[in-house]
Amino acid sequence: MSKHVAVVGAGIAGIEAASILNAMGHSITLIEKNEILGGHINHWHQLFPNRRQGRDLLEKLYEKMDDSIQVQYGKEITSIKPFSGKFIVTAADGWVTNADAVLMATGFDLFDAHKKEEYGYGIYDHVITSADLEEIFIQGEGLNPRLGKDPQRIGFIHCVGSRDEKAGNIYCSKVCCITAVKQAIEIKELYPSVEVYCFYMDLRMFGRHYEELYQEAQEKHNIQFIRGRLSEASENKQGGVVVKVEDTLLGKPLKLTLDLLVLMSGMVAPVAVTNMRDKLGLAKVDDGFLKPVDPHTQANLSELPGFFMAGTATGPKTITDTLTDARSAALEIDRFLKEII
Ligand code: SF4
């Protein structure tokens, strides 16, 4: 008899796990709080390191989705309760389903850059986040509608809300260094004469072909990487953003006026998911993400039999790692469902 799995979250991890579990013969309900599938990738223009369109990846994942997967849109899950060997899954609008297993593929939220007041997001017109910049790329009109001119100097600030004790997040978000490199190249392709500066404390180019993209940024596009943390940003009368940075390699303070400052916001755990974790009495990690039983051998399992997790629900991951993790979760769930017959 087929078993029923509730997959909470229809970003790339949820879609991939749902497709695989469905192909294994299980009955799947894919539950999404928004009115569209795909999560953050809907708002990402090009992916790293190969500059593939985000839309193209989603289409590949949709192709694998069978019509027999039931999709519930607009369902914000507020409660998951174990009951008699099953789970009762309830949404804010009163919708309820019973499942033999639950997969939390709830993803991440972007760090709210307003919290870093010293960077001026939401205060100065020409301070935006990396997510805002992706939307600008998707719109395809460049920066002129926002700036009223071709940009001459643009800066990227790494580690916004990540590796930052003041923000309460000491972990690395993994993807924002390479995203800054990719976005800086996209900017240079649009405006070849613009000066682009990336201000970093550490550069994390750990993935396959990330280093090559970083080298391309320096050698082909002359993008400047400056080791230093931004101390403050302010606005001048012309609407430029004045930044003060300590260059920690040269040991000198720097003051630059930029046409645009881009904040590389990191990943944070969605508050609703952290609350659900606490209600279910699952193991805590201080950063709010879900904690697997064992990060190496049981990375998709919780202490609650039948309750699984995948993708960035357990912490920052790249797209490649997220999809691999989703496949791993599907195998673990299949194994669990066969054992409970
Ligand atoms: S990936 Fe880079 S920008 Fe992002 S948190 Fe890690 S070190 Fe900072």
Boltz pocket constraint, residues with backbone or C-beta under 6 A from the ligand:
constraints:
  - pocket:
      binder: B
      contacts: [[A, 158], [A, 159], [A, 160], [A, 162], [A, 163], [A, 171], [A, 172], [A, 173], [A, 174], [A, 175], [A, 176], [A, 177], [A, 178], [A, 202], [A, 203], [A, 204], [A, 264], [A, 266]]
      max_distance: 6.0
